[in-house]
Amino acid sequence: MQLYLDQNSLIVYKALASETRLQILNHLADTPSTVSRLAQIMNISKAIMSRHIKILEDANLIHLSKTYASSDGREKVYTLRVDKINITFPKKIYLPYKKIQQEIKLGYFSDFSATPSCGLASKEAIIGRLDDPRVFVANERIHASLLWFSDGYVEYRIPNPLESDQHPEMLELSLEIASEFPISNNTWPSDISFYINNINVGTWTSPGNYSDVRGKLTPKWWDEKYSQYGLLKHLRITHNDTGMDGEKLSDISLEDLHLESSPFITVRIGIAENARNKGGLTIFGENFGNHPQNILLSIFYS
């Protein structure tokens, strides 16, 4: 589960702000259990335990896995719904430079290679047929707000916004991204490589393809068993190196990209042929996942 510092996550923070509820989660981590059994183990009344269970259930931390008949009537068995919680803090960088930001819509790629499972989806519906690479050349692709494939790449070509008297100091690529699994798999590593102007600037390993909770922006028609959200990542290239959210990926620097001599900037995102973890990728646009944005390319300049 991915948490952010906003009001939408407050119910989860409140659910975790209890020693009793933390103990319940620890018990359920070992084995699914009923309210009666948990009340007996923790030596509290069944009524009080039911209130704690309701809070945890409302926060999507646990869920009802099955119901069976017992001497007390119908007994409900609860189990954990998540195995990990990440708290994401807002990332702000303050630099003495000016900034130009360009939006890259998911469907506006100039080149691609897509191996099933693959597909595109708009805010309203799946585009074309699932697992058919031909949808990547359909006219409707420009409406894509979700893009996925098990192997391959997408490449975008955009105008270089820098004027002759503007000197690049940092390039940042921001996007919500995850691995790709035919339905979903929260633990499914994938080595995703990033190329700027045909230079492999680095490879980041996505931990999984997430469906533990519904994406805040994911349309209601999209089945909850499929990928729901990704991780918001920030690839930054400076005069020194390339990093992902502050962790170094490579020694590639701005000078290697030759931004000042190219009228275009080419961005390729994909799975390299020699990738150790070929777990595909899913990119979330402004109408899917947890972040209302498409791919954003920012150039800081002096």
Secondary structure, DSSP 8 states (H G I E B T S, - for coil): -EEESSGGGHHHHHHHS-HHHHHHHHHHHHS-EEHHHHHHHHT--HHHHHHHHHHHHHTTSEEEEEEEEETTEEEEEEEES-S--EEE-------SSEEEEEEE-TT--SEEEEEEEEEEE-SSSEES-TT-GGGGGSGGGGG-SEEEEEEEEEEEEEE----TT--EEEEEEEEEEE---SS-BSS--EEEEEEETTEEEEEEEE--BB-SS--SSS-TTS-TTS--B-EEEEEEE-SS-EEETTEEEES--HHHHTGGG-SEEEEEEE--TT-S----EEEE-TTSSSSS--EEEEEEE-
